[in-house]
Structure formats: structure tokens, C-alpha cells
Amino acid sequence: MSWRERIRQARESQKLTREQVVSRMHTYLPADKAVVARTLAAWEGGDREPRVTQAIALAKALGYHEVSDLFYDSDEAQLNKLGLDRLEEYRSLLLRSPQFRETVQPVLRLLPVYLQPASAGTGQWLDDDLSEEMEVDDSVPASAEFGVRLAGDSMSPRFADGQIVWARKTETAENGEIVLCVLNDQGYCKKLHRDEHGVSLISLNPKYDPISITEVDEFRIMGCVVG
């Protein structure tokens, strides 16, 4: 059976008129590319062939998920190179169009975000239990357990003022890791630095001086930034 015959058979088996089919096709075509019933009649009669966009719209209007299901019969002889190229052209157009491409819904989860920000200089947050649940997708690392919104530019250019940073809960960190921590009741997001001189908190923005941690300071790590 030729593709022209399959078009007519598909339409007649659904008891559709040509007018009804082209009306359905309008859903999948730009307004200025509308097809009329006599064009469909010419396709069924073999007098003309549909363009690629028209073939896609026709297949959808007749209930086919793949253009090749309408225009290619696996029981027929194999297509020549031109026919295979045409099928690949149809396939490429379908994959590029959001209308025909299957989308994967992101996996969502809820993570707490502390209402008080962590900042540079004065320091804020981190001993405050006030938080809100935020729905996040898989763009947030799977290891993230909570979030904190930053205030200030001490961690730029990597982190911007107002940005939420995501962290895993931990009380320890390796040298060089970016931590969310409490120093003398003030919360910070800083790079942890250890050397022969002791421990300090480093800003990524060079205009801020390191904050040294002494033996008399109360210092606790609350989490390590991930992602």
C-alpha cells in the first residue's frame, strides 16, 4: 500500500471528511501555512506530495505519533537513499519541536531554607531555627540538606548577593572547603583555611580580609556548601 493510499485509508477508517482533517491540521501549522481540503485530495490522489511540516501536521491530525508510521510501511521494499533522507528530515523536525518532543518532568523535593541570611563582615544567622520549605528540582545537588541565602558580596564572583547556597550538614570540613559556620554567635559563609598559623575564614572577594579564629573564639561548622 502506498503512503497516498494509507492517508485515505486512515481518514476513511476514522470516518473523517477532508475538511475535518485539514481543520485538525491547523492546530499544528502556522496560520499562514493552512491547508485546504483540495490539497489533501491532491495528496490522496498522488498529484502532489506534502511538505515536511505539512506531513508532520497530517500525521498528528490522523492520530499517528511518528510521521514514518503514516508514510512508511515496513512490509514494503526498503526505501532508497532519498526516502531515508526524507524520513530522517521528518524525525529531526519532530525532535526539534517542543510540541512533539516528549519531556521528562523534573523530580522535586522539599528542602529547608533559613530565613536569616549568612553574610560577610558583621555575620548573621545560623543559630536561628526559623526556616521555610522550598521546592527544588534536580538542579540542586542531591547531597544538599538545607539552604541559606547570602547577604553581601564577600563570596563573589562565585556566589552573588541574595543567592541561595545549598549545603550538607556536617560539623567538620576539609581545608579549602566552603563552609556555613558560626563564629561567636555570628553566621558566615566562608572558605575554611588551615595552616601553621591556625584557622581562618577566607572570603572569595579579595577586598575582604581573612577572619582569624583564636582559641577563645566559639566556632562551629554547620555545613559544607555543595554544588
Protein Blocks (a to p, Z undefined) as FASTA:
>chain_A
ZZklmmmmmmmmnopafklmmmmmmmmpcfklcccfklmmmmmnopaccdfklmmmmmmm
nopabfklmmpcfkbccddfklmmmmmmmmmmmmmpmklpccdddddddddddfbdcdeh
jopgjiacbdcdddddfkbcfkbcbdcddedjklcckbcghiacdddddfbdcehiacdd
deehiacdddddddfkbccdddfblkbccddddfkbccddfbdceZZ
